[in-house]
Amino acid sequence: MPYSAKTGKLHRIRKQRRALLKILAGHLIIKRRIKTTEAKAKSVQPFVERLVTIARRGTLASRRSIGTYLPGKTAVILVRDLAPRYKDRHGGYTRITKIGPRRSDNSHMVFLEFVE
């Protein structure tokens, strides 16, 4: 029986899709807010929320598991700066705000940002 996928494939093969998610997550963690298409934002949002949930634990194992998905500088920012801010929050660390279509190709653009 076929089951539905949680996120779209974004017209990419598996390696390219994973690389895109890691890059977008890294930029979101560093800049706290990124402008991207709605499809990409909906794909990266659960990935980032899972990383923040892992970082909230604060154990050595959680730091190492985050290190497999993010480069060193970004992983440090996530564990030291972002995770303590969401210690009392039970999910919902990011928000998607629609900003209208892109002028060149009419793609739906959004802001993906961390909730304060």
Backbone torsions as a table, in degrees:
resi	resn	phi	psi	omega
1	MET	NA	125.8	-180.0
2	PRO	-76.2	139.1	178.3
3	TYR	-111.9	150.3	-178.5
4	SER	-76.5	147.5	179.3
5	ALA	-82.5	149.6	-179.7
6	LYS	-73.8	-38.3	-179.5
7	THR	-127.8	162.4	179.7
8	GLY	-78.1	169.8	-179.0
9	LYS	-89.6	-12.6	175.9
10	LEU	58.7	27.7	179.0
11	HIS	57.0	37.6	-179.0
12	ARG	-135.3	155.9	173.2
13	ILE	-78.2	172.1	-171.1
14	ARG	-58.5	-45.6	-178.3
15	LYS	-64.1	-43.0	179.9
16	GLN	-66.7	-37.4	179.7
17	ARG	-66.6	-43.3	178.2
18	ARG	-65.0	-40.5	178.3
19	ALA	-63.4	-41.1	178.3
20	LEU	-62.5	-43.2	179.2
21	LEU	-62.7	-41.7	179.5
22	LYS	-65.4	-41.2	179.9
23	ILE	-66.2	-46.8	179.8
24	LEU	-63.9	-40.4	178.2
25	ALA	-63.9	-41.6	178.8
26	GLY	-63.1	-44.0	177.9
27	HIS	-64.8	-38.5	178.7
28	LEU	-65.1	-41.1	-179.4
29	ILE	-67.4	-40.3	-179.1
30	ILE	-72.9	-46.7	-173.5
31	LYS	-91.9	-15.8	-179.4
32	ARG	72.6	-11.5	-179.1
33	ARG	-159.2	128.7	178.0
34	ILE	-131.0	153.4	176.8
35	LYS	-106.3	122.4	-176.3
36	THR	-151.3	179.7	178.1
37	THR	-77.7	159.6	-176.8
38	GLU	-64.3	-39.0	-179.2
39	ALA	-65.0	-42.8	179.2
40	LYS	-67.4	-39.0	179.8
41	ALA	-64.5	-41.0	179.5
42	LYS	-69.4	-25.0	177.2
43	SER	-80.0	-37.3	-175.2
44	VAL	-85.4	-21.1	-176.9
45	GLN	-59.4	-50.4	178.6
46	PRO	-64.8	-32.0	178.3
47	PHE	-63.5	-46.3	-179.6
48	VAL	-68.2	-41.0	-179.6
49	GLU	-63.7	-37.1	176.6
50	ARG	-64.8	-40.4	178.8
51	LEU	-64.5	-41.2	179.3
52	VAL	-65.5	-39.8	178.6
53	THR	-62.6	-41.2	177.2
54	ILE	-66.1	-41.2	-178.2
55	ALA	-66.9	-27.7	-179.9
56	ARG	-63.1	-27.1	-179.9
57	ARG	-63.4	-39.3	176.0
58	GLY	75.1	14.7	179.8
59	THR	-89.6	166.7	177.9
60	LEU	-64.4	-38.4	179.1
61	ALA	-63.9	-38.7	179.0
62	SER	-68.2	-37.7	177.2
63	ARG	-63.9	-40.0	179.6
64	ARG	-69.2	-37.7	178.8
65	SER	-69.0	-34.7	175.6
66	ILE	-67.3	-35.9	179.1
67	GLY	-62.7	-22.3	177.2
68	THR	-75.3	-22.2	-178.5
69	TYR	-101.6	-26.8	-174.8
70	LEU	-126.4	150.7	174.7
71	PRO	-67.5	166.0	-171.6
72	GLY	-53.6	-51.4	-176.8
73	LYS	-62.0	-43.2	-178.8
74	THR	-67.8	-39.8	178.9
75	ALA	-64.2	-38.4	178.5
76	VAL	-65.4	-43.4	178.5
77	ILE	-61.2	-42.0	-179.6
78	LEU	-63.6	-45.8	-175.6
79	VAL	-73.7	-41.6	-174.5
80	ARG	-84.3	-37.8	-173.2
81	ASP	-101.2	-49.0	-172.6
82	LEU	-82.2	-44.3	-175.1
83	ALA	-59.2	-43.2	178.5
84	PRO	-63.2	-27.6	179.3
85	ARG	-67.1	-27.8	-176.0
86	TYR	-108.6	24.7	-178.1
87	LYS	-61.6	-36.7	-177.2
88	ASP	-97.3	2.5	-177.1
89	ARG	-99.7	136.7	-178.1
90	HIS	-103.8	70.8	178.5
91	GLY	89.7	175.0	179.8
92	GLY	71.5	49.3	-176.5
93	TYR	-85.3	-18.0	-177.8
94	THR	-123.2	161.3	178.1
95	ARG	-138.0	146.7	175.9
96	ILE	-111.4	123.8	179.1
97	THR	-117.4	119.9	-179.0
98	LYS	-74.8	138.9	-179.4
99	ILE	-125.1	4.6	176.0
100	GLY	105.7	178.7	-175.9
101	PRO	-79.0	152.0	174.2
102	ARG	-75.8	142.5	-172.4
103	ARG	-68.7	-36.8	-173.0
104	SER	-73.3	-46.8	-175.0
105	ASP	-126.6	8.6	174.6
106	ASN	65.1	26.4	175.6
107	SER	-74.2	145.3	178.4
108	HIS	-73.4	118.1	-177.9
109	MET	-103.1	147.8	-179.6
110	VAL	-142.5	162.3	167.4
111	PHE	-102.3	130.1	173.3
112	LEU	-109.3	119.6	-174.1
113	GLU	-142.8	160.3	175.4
114	PHE	-80.6	142.9	177.8
115	VAL	-78.0	136.8	-179.6
116	GLU	-85.7	NA	NA
